[in-house]
Amino acid sequence: MASSAASEPLLETYNKMVDVVNLSDCKEKPARPAKLSIAEQVLMTLEYYQEYPSYFSLAAGCL
């Protein structure tokens, strides 16, 4: 597990990403409210990108 000193820059980057999404969020109300907060949506997107295999690795596995 990462130490707290090593995870501080990651937490700062994550918080900046959440701030950017909050600033760029349109002010119109959606048809229905989101079930996840902006922070949870950013976290799920990052987890998805971490787990999703790239097309390069898929192509390399097929050869």
C-alpha positions as CSV (number, residue, x, y, z in Angstrom):
1,M,0.0,0.0,0.0
2,A,1.3,3.5,-0.8
3,S,2.5,5.7,2.0
4,S,0.6,8.9,2.8
5,A,3.5,11.0,1.6
6,A,3.5,9.3,-1.8
7,S,-0.3,9.6,-2.2
8,E,-0.4,13.3,-1.4
9,P,0.4,14.4,-5.0
10,L,-2.1,11.9,-6.3
11,L,-4.8,13.3,-4.0
12,E,-3.9,16.9,-5.1
13,T,-4.2,15.9,-8.8
14,Y,-7.5,14.2,-8.1
15,N,-8.9,17.2,-6.3
16,K,-7.8,19.5,-9.2
17,M,-9.6,17.2,-11.6
18,V,-12.8,17.4,-9.6
19,D,-12.5,21.2,-9.4
20,V,-12.1,21.4,-13.2
21,V,-15.2,19.2,-13.8
22,N,-17.2,21.3,-11.3
23,L,-16.2,24.5,-13.0
24,S,-17.0,23.1,-16.5
25,D,-20.3,21.6,-15.4
26,C,-23.2,23.3,-17.2
27,K,-25.6,25.2,-15.1
28,E,-28.8,23.7,-16.6
29,K,-30.6,21.1,-14.6
30,P,-30.5,17.6,-16.1
31,A,-33.7,15.6,-16.7
32,R,-33.1,13.8,-13.5
33,P,-30.5,14.3,-10.7
34,A,-27.3,12.3,-10.9
35,K,-27.0,9.4,-8.4
36,L,-23.2,9.9,-8.1
37,S,-21.4,13.1,-7.0
38,I,-18.9,14.7,-9.4
39,A,-16.1,13.3,-7.3
40,E,-17.5,9.8,-7.5
41,Q,-17.9,10.2,-11.3
42,V,-14.3,11.3,-11.7
43,L,-13.1,8.3,-9.6
44,M,-15.1,5.8,-11.5
45,T,-13.8,7.2,-14.8
46,L,-10.2,6.9,-13.6
47,E,-10.9,3.3,-12.4
48,Y,-12.4,2.5,-15.8
49,Y,-9.4,3.9,-17.7
50,Q,-7.0,2.0,-15.4
51,E,-8.8,-1.4,-16.0
52,Y,-9.8,-0.9,-19.7
53,P,-7.2,-2.6,-22.0
54,S,-5.8,-0.6,-24.8
55,Y,-6.2,-1.6,-28.4
56,F,-2.5,-2.0,-28.6
57,S,-2.4,-4.6,-25.9
58,L,-5.4,-6.4,-27.4
59,A,-3.7,-6.5,-30.9
60,A,-0.4,-7.7,-29.4
61,G,-2.3,-10.6,-27.7
62,C,-3.9,-11.7,-31.0
63,L,-0.6,-12.1,-32.8
